[in-house]
Amino acid sequence: MSQSGSQAAAFFRDARQSGVVWFVRDDEGSPAPLCADGTRSLPYWSTSAQAQRAAKIWGHGRRVESMPLDAWRDRYLPEAAREGYMIGINWSGPRLVGWSFTPMEVLKRLAAGD
């Protein structure tokens, strides 16, 4: 399994176990980097430590916040789908790379227990 694949698998396992997802934001909102296919991804992490590393890499006053998994699943993922965003999962490394899924794919993986 690739590094991104193992990070994605860890995300779904950890998020289900902890009931929390983590994200990075500043006063303007969360970063939504442009992907190679022209879509934008909203990145989320399954642990505070991973999100802290991302905030440090991105800098510029970004901070880490958490959200209950239920609220993320029931409110924020449908909203992201309506707005055409992908969902970045446990991006890592010095350039914060990893897999992105459609919000519907994330919902299916959460439900399936992948």
C-alpha positions in Angstrom: 0.0 0.0 0.0 1.3 3.5 -0.8 2.0 6.1 1.8 -1.1 8.0 0.8 -3.1 4.8 0.8 -2.0 3.9 4.3 -2.7 7.5 5.5 -6.3 7.3 4.0 -6.9 3.9 5.7 -5.6 5.4 9.0 -7.9 8.4 8.6 -11.1 6.3 8.4 -10.1 4.0 11.2 -8.9 6.8 13.6 -11.9 9.1 12.9 -14.4 6.4 13.6 -12.6 5.4 16.8 -12.1 9.0 18.1 -15.3 10.5 16.7 -13.4 13.6 15.8 -11.8 15.1 12.6 -9.2 17.9 12.6 -8.7 20.8 10.2 -6.6 23.9 9.7 -8.0 27.4 9.4 -7.3 31.0 9.9 -9.7 34.0 10.2 -10.5 33.7 6.5 -11.4 30.0 6.6 -9.8 26.7 5.7 -7.3 26.3 2.9 -8.6 24.6 -0.2 -5.7 23.8 -2.5 -6.2 23.3 -6.2 -5.7 19.7 -7.3 -4.2 18.5 -10.6 -7.6 18.0 -12.1 -8.7 21.5 -11.4 -10.9 20.8 -8.4 -10.3 22.1 -4.9 -9.8 19.9 -1.8 -10.7 20.7 1.7 -8.1 18.8 3.8 -8.9 17.0 7.1 -6.8 14.9 9.5 -7.6 12.1 11.9 -5.3 13.3 14.7 -4.4 16.7 16.2 -0.7 16.0 15.7 -1.1 15.6 11.9 -3.2 18.8 11.7 -0.6 20.7 13.8 2.1 19.7 11.3 0.0 20.9 8.4 -0.7 24.2 10.2 3.0 24.7 10.8 3.8 24.0 7.1 1.1 26.3 5.8 2.0 29.0 8.5 0.5 32.5 8.2 -1.4 32.3 11.5 -3.3 29.1 10.7 -4.6 27.1 13.7 -6.0 23.7 14.3 -9.6 23.0 15.2 -11.6 19.8 15.7 -15.1 18.9 14.8 -17.3 16.0 15.9 -17.4 13.3 13.3 -21.2 13.2 13.3 -21.4 17.0 12.5 -18.7 16.6 9.8 -20.5 13.7 8.2 -24.1 15.1 8.5 -23.5 18.8 7.8 -20.1 19.6 6.3 -19.6 16.8 3.8 -23.0 17.4 2.1 -22.2 21.1 2.0 -18.8 20.4 0.5 -20.5 18.2 -2.1 -23.0 21.0 -3.1 -20.1 23.4 -3.5 -18.0 21.0 -5.6 -15.2 20.3 -3.2 -13.1 17.2 -2.9 -12.0 16.0 0.6 -8.3 15.7 1.3 -7.6 12.9 3.8 -4.5 12.9 6.1 -2.3 14.8 3.8 1.3 14.5 4.9 4.9 15.2 4.0 6.7 18.6 3.5 4.3 19.5 0.6 1.2 18.1 2.2 0.2 15.6 -0.4 -2.2 12.7 -0.3 -5.5 11.3 -1.6 -8.7 13.3 -2.1 -12.1 11.8 -2.3 -15.5 13.1 -3.3 -17.7 13.8 -0.2 -19.9 10.9 -1.2 -16.9 8.5 -1.4 -15.9 9.7 2.1 -19.5 9.0 3.4 -19.4 5.5 1.8 -16.1 4.7 3.3 -17.2 5.8 6.8 -20.3 3.8 6.6 -18.5 0.7 5.2 -15.9 0.6 8.0 -13.0 0.6 5.5 
